[in-house]
Amino acid sequence: MAIGVRVEPELEQKLDKLARSMGKSRSACVREAIAQYVQRFSNNDEAQRQSALIAEHSGTPNWSEQLPDWPDWTV
């Protein structure tokens, strides 16, 4: 099946350069990219796993919060 996709000229140039460096056609690179995308996002489990990780760590203190001034922290 043929699929037409419009991309910016800069992206097309980068794709062509990458395809040449890999010894592949532009179409082969696009097919591989689509296959990886479908594999990664077709199973909702991965999205749920990542959402759970984000939720788990959202309660952690902000890295820029001021720490208490403990006089013996170097002991």
Summary of the structure (lengths in Angstrom):
residues: 75
radius of gyration: 22.8
end to end distance: 69.0
largest distance: 69.8
contacts: 104
relative contact order: 0.06
helix: 60%
strand: 0%
